[in-house]
Amino acid sequence: MKKIFTAFVVGIVMLCMVGAAQAGLLGDSISAAHYFPNLSTIDLNMGSQTVVAGTSDVFNYYSYYSVNPEDTSILVDFLADGGYSWVDATFNGLVISNIDDIITNVSIDTNLVGWDISRLSYDDHTLRANWQGLAFDSSKYFNFSLTTVDHLPTVPEPASLSLLATGLLGFLVRRKVLG
């Protein structure tokens, strides 16, 4: 009886500890677009691509920048020689969307002067980087580092736990009656 009760407790604890599986972008089909002058207006839809390792899945925004998604990062290389600045607007920047997995954290590594974290926004499946008013040339880069999960951790619903408990109780009663 003690062994069955111990097994039951261990099973419940393990059921409650089921967490989210770590994921990455490889194999995901993602979309990229440059929005200007706001988040309702697409300046250039760069399309959708399946993320693979290397550079065969690069998006391009005219000759201004390229976007190279990898498993846990998205690197933006600015290509334009000479000094340019993104026009001041409500929004002037990159939006990466349709990310299959859930984004749980984003960090940025960049050498864009004036960049601060308030220019970044994201939700479960979309990243937004607002570059309005920032200067750039071919020496500049912008790197999103992502943490994603396949799904958010789930809590077992009460009905599942009660069904498990009822089955165990039935097993114990049957064993006691027959034993």
C-alpha positions in Angstrom: 0.0 0.0 0.0 2.8 2.4 0.8 4.5 1.6 -2.5 1.3 2.4 -4.4 0.8 5.6 -2.5 4.4 6.7 -3.1 4.1 5.9 -6.8 0.9 8.0 -6.9 2.6 11.0 -5.2 5.6 10.7 -7.5 3.3 10.5 -10.5 1.4 13.6 -9.5 4.6 15.6 -8.8 6.0 14.6 -12.2 2.8 15.5 -13.9 2.9 19.0 -12.4 6.5 19.5 -13.3 6.0 19.1 -17.1 7.7 22.2 -18.5 8.1 23.8 -21.8 10.5 22.3 -24.4 13.2 24.6 -25.6 12.8 25.5 -29.3 14.5 27.4 -32.0 13.8 28.9 -35.4 15.3 26.3 -37.6 12.6 24.8 -39.8 10.1 27.6 -38.9 8.6 29.6 -41.7 8.9 33.3 -40.7 8.0 36.6 -42.4 9.8 39.9 -42.6 8.6 43.4 -43.5 9.7 47.0 -43.1 7.0 49.2 -41.7 6.9 53.0 -42.3 5.4 55.5 -41.2 3.5 53.4 -38.6 2.7 49.8 -37.7 -0.3 49.8 -40.0 1.7 50.5 -43.2 4.1 48.1 -44.8 6.8 49.9 -46.7 8.2 46.6 -48.1 7.0 43.0 -47.5 10.2 40.9 -47.8 8.2 37.7 -47.8 8.4 34.4 -45.9 11.2 31.9 -45.8 11.9 28.7 -44.0 14.8 29.2 -41.5 17.9 27.2 -42.3 21.5 27.4 -41.0 23.6 29.7 -43.1 22.7 32.5 -45.5 20.4 30.9 -48.0 17.4 32.3 -46.2 18.4 36.0 -46.1 15.7 38.7 -46.5 16.7 42.1 -48.0 15.3 45.6 -47.6 16.4 47.1 -50.9 20.1 47.9 -50.5 19.8 49.2 -47.0 19.9 46.0 -44.9 19.8 42.2 -44.9 18.1 40.0 -42.3 19.7 36.6 -41.6 17.6 34.4 -39.2 19.4 31.5 -37.5 18.3 29.1 -34.8 18.4 31.4 -31.8 19.2 34.8 -33.4 18.3 37.1 -36.2 21.2 39.2 -37.5 20.6 42.5 -39.4 23.5 43.8 -41.4 23.2 47.4 -42.6 24.6 47.6 -46.2 24.4 51.2 -47.3 27.7 53.1 -47.6 27.7 56.7 -46.4 25.6 58.1 -43.6 21.9 57.6 -43.6 19.2 58.1 -40.9 15.8 56.5 -40.6 13.2 59.2 -41.0 11.3 60.1 -37.8 7.9 58.6 -37.8 5.6 56.7 -35.4 7.4 53.5 -36.6 10.2 53.0 -39.0 11.7 49.6 -38.8 11.7 45.8 -39.0 8.9 43.5 -38.1 9.6 39.7 -38.0 6.3 37.8 -37.7 4.8 34.3 -37.9 7.4 32.8 -35.6 6.0 29.3 -34.9 7.3 29.0 -31.3 6.5 31.3 -28.4 9.0 34.1 -27.8 9.8 34.3 -24.1 12.8 36.6 -24.1 14.7 38.9 -26.5 18.0 40.6 -26.0 19.7 43.0 -28.5 23.3 43.4 -29.4 23.9 46.4 -31.7 26.2 49.3 -32.4 23.4 51.7 -33.6 24.0 54.9 -31.6 20.9 56.0 -29.8 19.3 52.5 -29.6 17.5 51.7 -26.4 15.3 48.9 -25.3 12.2 51.0 -25.4 12.4 50.7 -29.3 11.9 47.0 -29.0 8.5 45.3 -28.7 7.5 41.7 -29.0 4.7 39.3 -28.3 4.3 35.5 -28.6 5.1 35.3 -32.3 6.3 38.8 -33.5 9.4 41.0 -33.0 9.4 44.8 -33.8 12.5 47.0 -33.9 11.8 50.8 -34.3 14.8 52.5 -35.8 13.2 55.9 -36.4 15.8 58.7 -36.3 18.8 56.4 -35.9 21.8 56.8 -38.2 23.3 53.8 -40.0 25.9 52.8 -42.5 27.6 49.6 -43.6 29.6 49.3 -40.3 26.4 48.9 -38.3 24.6 45.7 -37.2 21.6 44.7 -35.1 21.3 41.2 -33.6 18.2 39.8 -31.9 19.0 36.9 -29.5 15.8 34.9 -28.9 14.6 32.4 -26.3 11.6 30.5 -27.5 9.6 27.5 -26.3 7.4 25.0 -28.2 4.5 25.8 -25.8 3.9 27.4 -22.5 4.0 25.1 -19.4 0.6 23.7 -18.7 -1.0 23.0 -15.3 -2.9 19.8 -15.2 -6.6 20.5 -15.2 -8.6 19.4 -12.2 -10.6 16.9 -14.2 -7.4 15.0 -15.2 -6.2 14.9 -11.7 -9.5 13.7 -10.3 -9.7 11.0 -13.0 -6.3 9.8 -12.0 -7.2 9.8 -8.3 -10.5 7.9 -9.0 -8.6 5.3 -11.0 -6.1 4.8 -8.3 -8.8 4.6 -5.6 -10.7 2.0 -7.7 -7.4 0.0 -8.1 -6.9 0.1 -4.3 -10.5 -0.9 -3.4 -10.4 -3.7 -5.9 -7.0 -4.9 -4.6 -8.3 -4.8 -1.0 -11.6 -6.7 -1.9 -9.8 -9.4 -3.9 -6.7 -9.6 -1.6 
